[in-house]
Amino acid sequence: MTTIVDAVTQSASAVAGASYDGQANLTDLVTNETDTSKLETTTGTTNAYLALVADATRASGIDVTEVGTTSTESSGVTLQTTFGSGNGIVEELPPVPNAHWENTAARTDIEDDPGGETLTSTYAPDGSYAETIVYPQGSPAATVQTQPNGTGLYATPVVGFPVQSSITVNAPADGLIPIAYEIYGLEFPLVGSFGLPVWYPNVPPVLASDVFLDGGTVATPSSCGAAAAYASAPAVELEETKIRLDTVFGELETLRATSYVSAAYGVVCTVLADDLKNYYDFSVQSDSLGTWSSTPLYETAVTETLGLTAASFAASTSSVRGARPAGATAVRATPSSAGVRAILFRSHLRALHAIEHAFARRAR
């Protein structure tokens, strides 16, 4: 196990009158983050575009909704997310203790790697997705398609051949996940199948969930390190638990984020923990397809604690603060977590690269 400790600092500002994906009159929450460790220092910038949407299910109800986000890390990783219908609500105003709400997984992600790969992923509300991977060599794109029942297909072209190499993951049956593969190249095709014990928690699988809980008014934990002037104010505790399951790449990700939101200052503290378990290893250490396991082969865990140490606020008559209903919590500033997402994105790319290299080895 390797543990890397970073010192994380952020500065955030809210800009009114922003536009994103054709929507105007948004608030652009601009967050600049610096992560400093003994090994390196990375920086990232995130733009979260927020809308205040009336919600008739509550008196004077307002949903603080993310329309989309963009982020860039100093390593060159860029991410863009556009949320779909039923997704993106980060806070419900006015706050109601013990209230909860759920987001769907509907969104489109565009991820660019400094190596030249571009991944475009379109998610359905249930978490199934279609993905296109374009490589810098200009060869035909690889594709991924998953279905709600756990079925999935990864297919990539073989240069110079009229066929595609593929890995097919079928729906579980009798406690096993049937997996088939066809790898083509200059050698004889490598074609086969096997059954792997089901490793994900539920059958049929739950591909995605995103649940928020309003924990009511609490004291901000001293472990947040927030300045006393902000930590002493009453705060509403918001807990988010998000789960993502990828049956093709063998990934199970669990994110838990707890935010402490003051009516006067906005987010005073956020504690984020993101855990990614990988059950498939495509590194092909030996001359085989890879390693497939019903227990985690490796795990990437990232934790981040952010406490408010200094802030300045616009006048209450400004367009940003004036847009809030009377007595409501300030517009919630979510942590950028650009560094967290970039770390997990690189883990996903390693799996893609390993599969590509395995296919290339078979083609030599």
Buried (B, 14 or more C-beta within 10 A) or exposed (E): EEEEEBEBEBEBEBEBEBEBEEEEEBBBBBBBBBBBEEEEEBBBBBBBBBBBEEBEEBEEBBBBBBBBBBBBBBBEBBBBBBBBEEBBBBBBBBBEEEEEBEBBBBBBBBBBBEEEBBBBBBBBBBBBBEBBBBBEEEEEBBBBBBBBBBBBBBBBBBEEEEEBBBBBBBBBEEEBBBBBBBBBBEEEBBEEEEBBEBBBEEBEBBBBBBEBBBBEBEEBBEEBEBBEEBBEBEBBBBBBBBBBBBBBBBBBBBBBBBBBBBBEBBBBBBBBBBBBBBBBBBBBEEEEBBBBBBEBBEEBEBEBBBBBEEBEEEEEEEEBBEBBBEEBBBBBBBBBBBBBBBBBBBBBBBBBBBBBEBBBEBBE
